[in-house]
Amino acid sequence: MTDAEPADTPVRTRRPWGWRRLALIWLMARGIVFGIWAYFGLTTQYDVLYYWHRTNLMWTGTPLSQTLVEYPTPVVWFFSIPYWIAGQSRPGFVVAFIVMMLLLDILFAVALWRAGGSRRTFAVMFWIIFTFVMGPTTYMRFDLVPAILGGLAVIALYSNRRAISGGLVGLGAALKLWPALLWPATLGGTWRSRGRSLLGALVVGGGLAVAALVAGGWTRLISPLRWQSDRGLQIESLWATPLMLIRGFAPDRYTVEVSQWQAFEITGAGAGPMLMASTVATAVGYLALVGVYVSWLRRSDRTVVDAGLLMVLVVTVIIVTNKTFSPQYMMWLGGPLAALLVAAGRAPKEQQAPVWRDLRHLTYWVLGLTLATQLVYPVLYEPLIHLGGWMPVATAVLVLRNVGMACFTVWLSLLVRRTLRRGQDNRAARRRSQRTASR
C-alpha cells in the first residue's frame, strides 16, 4: 500500500476465470492442433485407418478371435461404434473416430469444471494445455478413453460413489488392461465403501471379461498379454536409450525396422541385455507398487488426494519400466493428474498434502515431457527411424525426453513418500494436540 492510498482501500483480487473463457481457449487450442496437423500433413492417422481395416475385416467375415488380437476384445466393440456411424466408410470412420475423441475431451473438461473446488480452473487449463502439447495423437489413438476413465474414477471418489469409481476403472481395464492397477487406489474409506468399489469393478470389468470369453474364447481373451510379452525393444522406450544414443553416432551398428508387432524396434549389440533389464525392472516396479499400496491401505487416514497421486505414480512406473513406449502412453498421465488437481482444491486444509507448490511442479514436469514426446513423434520421427540430416537432433530429443522421464519418476516417488509421511505426521500432531487440550 502506498502513502497516497487510504487505509480502507480494498485489496483487489483476481476474478476466477469463467467457463466461457475456458471454452474459448479450448476451441482455439484445438483449432491450432488440427491446423498444424493439416498444414504439415503429419501422418498420425495411420492407426485410425488400421482400426477401420481390422474392424471391417471382422464385420465382413474374419472371426473375432483373429481380430485386433493385440487389444482386449471389448476394444473391437468400441471401434464398431464409429464404424457403423460412418456407414462402414473408411473416410467416414476417421471423421467419426476423431469426433468421438473430441467429444470425450470436452466432456471430461466439463466434468473437471463441474467437480468444483478452488483449483478447478487450474485443472481445466492443465487439461487443455496437456492435450494441446500432446498434439493430434490425442485424437488419433483411443488411449484418451482409459485416461479419462481414470480421471473420472478419482472424481467419483470425492462424491463417495465408490461403485461408480470401481466400475470406471473396470471399464478402463477391459479396454486397455493397465487401468486394473489403479483399482486399489479406489479402496479408501470403510469396508463397506471398499465392497462397493469391488462390486463396481467386478460387475463392469468382470462382466466384460466374461462377455469377451464367450465371444472370442480363451485364446483371444489372453492374446493381448501374449502379444505384449513377445514384443521386442521399441526404440522410444527408456531401455533402448543407450542403444539409440550409440546409433546416433554409429548408425550402421544397429537396425531399426518395423517388427511383426507393428512397432519400430531396435536390434544389435546390447539389445538382448537391455530387453532383459526392462523385464526385471517391470517386475521390480510392480512389486514396489504393491508395497506402496499395502502400506497405504493399512492406514486409516487415506484421502482422495492420496489416491489420485498414487494413480499418477502407478501410470508413471508402468511407462518407464516397459520395453515399449508408444507416444500415446503419455495420455495415460493426463486424466488422473487433472482429477488430482480438482481433488486437491476440494480437500480440507488439513488434508492438503502434498502442498500446492508440489502439484504445480508435477504439472510442469508432465507438460514438459509431453511436449518432448510430441517432438519425438510425429515431428521428428521420420529422421529418427530413417536417418537423415535431422537424425542427431531427433536422437538428442529422444534421449533428453527419456532421461527426463527417469528423473521425473525418481522425483515423483520421493514426492509420494514425502506426501504420505507428511499426511501421517500432520494427523499424529492433531491427535497429540487434541489429547493435550482435553487434559
C-alpha positions in Angstrom: 0.0 0.0 0.0 1.4 3.4 -0.9 1.1 6.6 1.2 -1.4 8.0 -1.3 -3.8 5.2 -0.7 -6.4 5.4 2.0 -6.2 2.9 4.7 -9.6 1.3 3.8 -8.8 0.8 0.1 -10.0 -2.8 -0.6 -7.4 -5.2 -1.9 -8.1 -6.2 -5.5 -8.3 -9.9 -6.1 -8.2 -11.8 -9.4 -11.6 -13.0 -10.5 -11.6 -16.7 -11.3 -12.0 -17.5 -15.0 -15.5 -18.4 -16.1 -16.4 -21.4 -18.2 -16.9 -19.2 -21.3 -13.3 -18.1 -21.3 -12.1 -21.7 -20.8 -14.4 -22.9 -23.6 -12.9 -20.3 -25.9 -9.4 -21.3 -25.0 -10.3 -25.0 -25.6 -11.6 -24.1 -29.1 -8.6 -22.1 -30.0 -6.2 -24.8 -28.8 -8.0 -27.5 -30.8 -8.1 -25.3 -33.9 -4.3 -24.8 -33.7 -3.7 -28.5 -33.2 -5.7 -29.5 -36.3 -4.4 -26.6 -38.3 -0.8 -27.6 -37.7 -1.6 -31.2 -38.4 -3.3 -30.3 -41.7 -0.7 -27.8 -42.8 2.3 -30.1 -42.3 0.4 -33.2 -43.2 1.6 -35.2 -40.2 0.8 -38.8 -40.8 -0.7 -39.7 -37.5 -3.9 -41.1 -38.9 -2.4 -44.4 -39.8 -3.6 -46.0 -36.6 -7.1 -44.9 -37.1 -7.0 -46.4 -40.6 -5.7 -49.6 -39.1 -8.6 -49.6 -36.6 -11.0 -49.3 -39.5 -9.3 -52.0 -41.6 -9.4 -54.6 -38.8 -12.9 -53.7 -37.7 -14.0 -54.0 -41.3 -12.4 -57.5 -41.6 -14.4 -58.6 -38.6 -17.7 -57.4 -39.9 -17.0 -58.9 -43.3 -16.2 -62.4 -42.1 -12.9 -62.6 -40.1 -13.5 -64.3 -36.8 -13.4 -62.2 -33.6 -10.7 -64.5 -32.3 -8.4 -63.2 -35.1 -9.3 -59.5 -35.0 -7.1 -56.9 -33.2 -5.6 -59.6 -31.0 -3.2 -57.1 -29.5 -6.1 -55.4 -27.8 -8.7 -56.7 -25.4 -11.9 -57.9 -27.1 -14.1 -55.0 -25.9 -11.9 -52.7 -28.0 -13.3 -54.3 -31.2 -16.9 -53.4 -30.0 -15.8 -49.9 -29.2 -14.4 -49.4 -32.7 -17.6 -50.8 -34.1 -19.4 -47.6 -32.9 -17.7 -45.2 -35.3 -17.6 -48.0 -37.9 -21.4 -48.2 -38.1 -22.0 -44.4 -37.5 -19.8 -43.9 -40.6 -21.8 -46.5 -42.6 -18.7 -48.7 -42.9 -17.0 -46.0 -44.9 -13.2 -45.7 -44.4 -13.0 -41.8 -44.6 -16.2 -41.6 -42.5 -14.7 -43.8 -39.8 -11.7 -41.5 -39.5 -14.0 -38.5 -39.1 -16.4 -40.3 -36.7 -13.5 -41.5 -34.6 -11.9 -38.1 -34.3 -15.3 -36.5 -33.4 -15.8 -39.1 -30.7 -12.4 -38.3 -29.2 -13.2 -34.6 -29.3 -16.5 -35.2 -27.5 -14.8 -37.2 -24.8 -12.2 -34.5 -24.5 -14.7 -31.7 -23.9 -16.9 -33.8 -21.7 -14.0 -34.5 -19.4 -13.1 -30.8 -19.3 -16.8 -30.1 -18.3 -16.6 -32.9 -15.7 -13.5 -31.2 -14.2 -15.3 -27.9 -14.1 -18.4 -29.2 -12.5 -16.5 -31.1 -9.9 -15.8 -27.7 -8.4 -13.2 -26.8 -5.8 -10.8 -23.9 -5.6 -8.5 -25.4 -8.2 -10.9 -26.3 -10.9 -9.8 -23.5 -13.3 -6.2 -24.7 -13.0 -7.3 -28.3 -13.5 -9.2 -27.5 -16.7 -6.4 -25.3 -18.0 -3.9 -28.1 -17.4 -6.1 -30.5 -19.3 -6.5 -28.0 -22.2 -2.7 -27.4 -22.4 -1.8 -31.1 -21.8 -3.9 -32.3 -24.8 -2.6 -29.3 -26.8 1.1 -30.3 -26.3 0.1 -33.9 -26.9 -1.0 -32.8 -30.3 -3.0 -34.8 -32.9 -2.0 -38.1 -31.2 -4.7 -37.2 -28.7 -7.4 -37.8 -31.3 -5.7 -40.5 -33.4 -5.5 -43.1 -30.6 -8.1 -44.5 -28.3 -5.8 -44.2 -25.3 -7.7 -41.0 -24.5 -10.5 -43.2 -23.3 -8.8 -45.1 -20.4 -7.0 -41.9 -19.4 -10.3 -40.1 -19.0 -11.9 -43.1 -17.2 -9.0 -43.0 -14.7 -9.6 -39.3 -14.1 -13.4 -39.8 -13.7 -12.7 -42.6 -11.2 -10.9 -40.0 -9.0 -13.7 -37.5 -9.3 -16.2 -40.2 -8.4 -14.3 -40.9 -5.2 -14.9 -37.4 -4.0 -18.6 -37.8 -4.4 -18.3 -41.1 -2.4 -19.6 -43.0 -5.4 -17.3 -45.9 -4.8 -19.2 -48.4 -7.0 -19.0 -46.0 -10.0 -15.3 -45.4 -9.3 -14.6 -49.1 -9.3 -16.8 -49.6 -12.4 -14.9 -46.9 -14.3 -11.6 -48.5 -13.5 -13.0 -51.9 -14.5 -14.2 -50.4 -17.8 -10.7 -49.0 -18.4 -9.1 -52.3 -17.7 -11.5 -54.0 -20.1 -10.3 -51.7 -22.9 -6.6 -51.3 -22.1 -5.6 -53.7 -19.2 -3.3 -51.3 -17.4 -6.1 -49.4 -15.5 -6.6 -52.6 -13.5 -3.5 -51.5 -11.5 -5.4 -48.3 -10.5 -8.2 -50.2 -8.7 -6.5 -50.4 -5.3 -6.4 -46.6 -5.2 -10.2 -46.6 -5.1 -10.3 -48.6 -1.8 -10.2 -45.8 0.7 -12.9 -45.3 3.3 -14.8 -48.0 5.2 -15.0 -51.7 4.5 -18.5 -51.1 3.1 -17.2 -48.5 0.6 -14.4 -50.9 -0.4 -17.0 -53.5 -1.1 -18.9 -51.1 -3.3 -15.7 -50.4 -5.3 -15.0 -54.1 -5.6 -18.6 -54.7 -6.8 -18.4 -52.0 -9.4 -15.1 -53.3 -10.8 -16.4 -56.9 -10.9 -19.7 -56.0 -12.5 -18.2 -53.9 -15.2 -14.7 -55.3 -15.7 -15.6 -58.8 -14.8 -18.8 -58.7 -16.9 -16.9 -57.5 -20.0 -14.2 -60.2 -19.4 -16.9 -62.9 -19.3 -18.6 -61.5 -22.5 -15.2 -61.4 -24.2 -14.5 -65.0 -23.2 -17.9 -66.1 -24.6 -17.5 -64.1 -27.8 -13.8 -64.9 -28.6 -12.7 -67.8 -26.5 -9.8 -68.2 -24.0 -7.0 -67.7 -26.5 -8.5 -64.4 -27.7 -9.0 -63.3 -24.1 -5.4 -63.6 -23.2 -3.9 -62.6 -26.6 -3.1 -59.0 -25.5 -0.9 -60.4 -22.7 0.9 -62.8 -25.1 1.3 -60.0 -27.7 2.9 -57.7 -25.1 5.3 -60.4 -23.7 6.5 -61.3 -27.2 7.4 -57.8 -28.3 11.0 -56.6 -28.7 12.7 -53.4 -27.6 10.9 -50.4 -29.0 13.1 -47.5 -30.0 11.3 -45.0 -27.8 11.5 -47.0 -24.6 13.8 -45.9 -21.8 15.6 -49.2 -22.1 16.5 -48.5 -25.7 18.0 -45.1 -24.9 21.7 -46.2 -24.6 21.4 -48.1 -27.9 19.7 -45.2 -29.7 22.4 -42.8 -28.4 25.2 -45.1 -29.8 23.2 -45.4 -33.0 23.2 -41.6 -33.3 27.0 -41.7 -33.7 27.3 -45.1 -35.4 24.0 -45.8 -37.4 25.5 -49.0 -39.0 25.8 -50.8 -35.7 22.0 -51.1 -35.2 19.0 -52.0 -37.2 15.7 -50.1 -36.7 12.7 -51.6 -38.5 9.0 -52.4 -38.1 8.6 -55.7 -36.4 5.7 -58.2 -36.7 4.3 -56.4 -33.6 3.7 -53.3 -35.6 6.3 -51.2 -33.8 9.7 -49.8 -34.7 12.2 -51.9 -32.7 16.0 -51.8 -32.4 18.3 -54.8 -32.8 22.0 -55.1 -32.4 24.7 -55.3 -29.7 23.2 -55.0 -26.2 19.6 -55.2 -27.3 19.1 -58.6 -25.6 20.5 -57.5 -22.2 18.5 -54.2 -22.3 15.4 -56.2 -23.0 16.1 -58.4 -20.0 16.7 -55.3 -17.9 13.3 -54.0 -18.8 11.7 -57.3 -17.8 13.4 -57.2 -14.4 12.6 -53.5 -13.9 8.9 -54.2 -14.7 8.8 -57.0 -12.1 10.6 -54.8 -9.5 8.4 -51.8 -10.3 5.2 -53.7 -9.9 6.4 -55.2 -6.6 7.2 -51.8 -5.4 3.7 -50.6 -6.3 2.3 -53.5 -4.3 4.3 -52.4 -1.3 3.1 -48.8 -1.6 -0.5 -49.9 -1.9 -0.2 -52.2 1.1 1.4 -49.5 3.2 -1.3 -47.0 2.1 -4.2 -49.4 2.6 -3.1 -50.3 6.2 -3.6 -46.7 7.2 -6.9 -45.3 8.4 -6.3 -41.8 7.1 -6.5 -42.4 3.4 -7.6 -39.4 1.3 -8.8 -38.9 -2.3 -5.7 -36.7 -2.9 -3.6 -39.7 -1.9 -5.5 -41.9 -4.2 -5.0 -39.5 -7.2 -1.3 -39.1 -6.5 -0.9 -42.9 -6.3 -2.6 -43.3 -9.7 -0.1 -40.9 -11.2 2.7 -42.8 -9.7 1.3 -46.2 -10.9 1.0 -44.9 -14.5 4.5 -43.5 -14.5 6.0 -46.8 -13.2 4.1 -48.7 -15.9 5.5 -46.4 -18.6 9.2 -46.2 -17.5 9.6 -49.9 -16.8 8.1 -51.1 -20.1 10.1 -52.3 -23.0 7.7 -50.2 -25.2 6.9 -46.5 -25.0 4.4 -45.5 -27.7 3.7 -41.7 -27.7 0.1 -42.2 -26.7 1.3 -43.6 -23.3 1.7 -40.1 -22.1 -2.0 -39.7 -22.4 -2.4 -42.0 -19.5 -1.0 -39.5 -17.1 -3.3 -36.6 -18.1 -6.7 -37.9 -16.8 -5.7 -38.9 -13.3 -3.4 -35.8 -12.9 -6.2 -33.4 -13.9 -8.6 -35.1 -11.5 -5.9 -34.9 -8.8 -5.7 -31.2 -9.2 -9.5 -30.9 -8.7 -9.3 -33.2 -5.6 -6.6 -31.0 -4.1 -8.8 -28.0 -4.5 -11.7 -29.7 -2.7 -9.8 -31.2 0.1 -10.0 -29.7 3.6 -6.9 -27.7 4.6 -5.6 -30.3 7.0 -5.7 -32.9 4.1 -3.9 -30.7 1.6 -0.8 -32.8 1.2 1.1 -32.6 -1.0 1.3 -28.8 -0.9 0.1 -26.9 -3.9 3.6 -26.0 -4.9 4.5 -29.7 -5.4 1.4 -30.3 -7.5 2.2 -27.3 -9.7 5.7 -28.7 -10.2 4.1 -32.1 -11.1 2.1 -30.5 -13.8 5.1 -28.7 -15.2 7.0 -32.0 -15.3 4.2 -33.7 -17.2 3.6 -30.9 -19.7 7.3 -30.6 -20.5 7.7 -34.4 -21.0 4.5 -34.5 -23.1 5.8 -31.7 -25.4 9.1 -33.5 -25.8 7.1 -36.7 -26.7 5.2 -34.8 -29.5 8.6 -33.6 -30.8 9.8 -37.2 -30.9 6.5 -38.3 -32.6 5.3 -37.2 -35.0 7.6 -34.2 -35.6 11.0 -35.8 -35.7 10.0 -39.5 -36.1 10.9 -39.7 -39.8 14.6 -38.8 -39.4 14.7 -40.8 -36.1 13.9 -44.1 -37.9 15.2 -43.5 -41.4 18.2 -41.4 -40.6 19.0 -38.1 -42.5 20.2 -34.7 -41.6 17.9 -34.3 -38.6 18.7 -37.6 -37.1 21.2 -36.3 -34.5 18.6 -33.7 -33.3 15.8 -36.3 -33.2 18.1 -38.7 -31.2 19.0 -35.9 -28.8 15.4 -35.0 -28.2 14.5 -38.7 -27.6 17.5 -39.1 -25.1 16.6 -36.0 -23.2 12.9 -37.0 -23.0 13.8 -40.4 -21.6 16.4 -39.0 -19.1 13.7 -36.6 -18.1 11.2 -39.4 -17.6 13.7 -41.3 -15.4 14.3 -38.2 -13.3 10.6 -37.5 -13.1 10.0 -41.0 -11.8 12.5 -40.5 -9.0 11.1 -37.1 -8.1 7.6 -38.4 -8.1 8.5 -41.4 -6.0 10.1 -39.1 -3.4 7.0 -36.8 -3.5 4.7 -39.7 -2.9 6.8 -40.9 0.0 7.0 -37.4 1.5 3.3 -36.7 1.0 2.2 -39.9 2.7 4.6 -39.3 5.6 3.6 -35.6 5.9 -0.1 -36.6 6.0 0.6 -39.1 8.7 2.7 -36.7 10.7 0.0 -33.9 10.5 -2.7 -36.3 11.7 -0.5 -37.5 14.5 0.2 -33.9 15.6 -3.5 -33.2 15.6 -4.2 -36.2 17.8 -1.5 -35.0 20.3 -3.0 -31.6 20.3 -6.4 -33.0 21.0 -5.1 -35.1 23.9 -3.3 -32.0 25.3 -6.5 -29.9 25.0 -8.6 -32.5 26.8 -6.4 -32.6 29.9 
